[in-house]
């Protein structure tokens, strides 16, 4: 009994799309994703650090008054 393996039935392409409909492709390398995630994390940490420094500075000025 032969399973309906698509390699043997190339005329049936019901799941395929036209090449012009493809917007991007998946790459083997994840470097771009890791760099983007690292930059986002670094930006988030910088924002939290700046907020914390501003809050501490504000609290010290308020306590001095």
Secondary structure in CASP SS format (residue, H / E / C, confidence):
PFRMAT SS
TARGET T0000
AUTHOR 0000-0000-0000
METHOD secondary structure of the structure
MODEL  1
X C 1.00
X C 1.00
X C 1.00
X C 1.00
X C 1.00
X C 1.00
X C 1.00
X C 1.00
X C 1.00
X C 1.00
X C 1.00
X C 1.00
X C 1.00
X C 1.00
X C 1.00
X C 1.00
X C 1.00
X C 1.00
X H 1.00
X H 1.00
X H 1.00
X C 1.00
X C 1.00
X C 1.00
X C 1.00
X C 1.00
X C 1.00
X C 1.00
X C 1.00
X C 1.00
X H 1.00
X H 1.00
X H 1.00
X H 1.00
X H 1.00
X H 1.00
X H 1.00
X H 1.00
X H 1.00
X H 1.00
X H 1.00
X H 1.00
X H 1.00
X H 1.00
X H 1.00
X H 1.00
X H 1.00
X H 1.00
X H 1.00
X H 1.00
X H 1.00
X H 1.00
X H 1.00
X H 1.00
X H 1.00
X H 1.00
X H 1.00
X H 1.00
X H 1.00
X H 1.00
X H 1.00
X H 1.00
X H 1.00
X H 1.00
X C 1.00
END
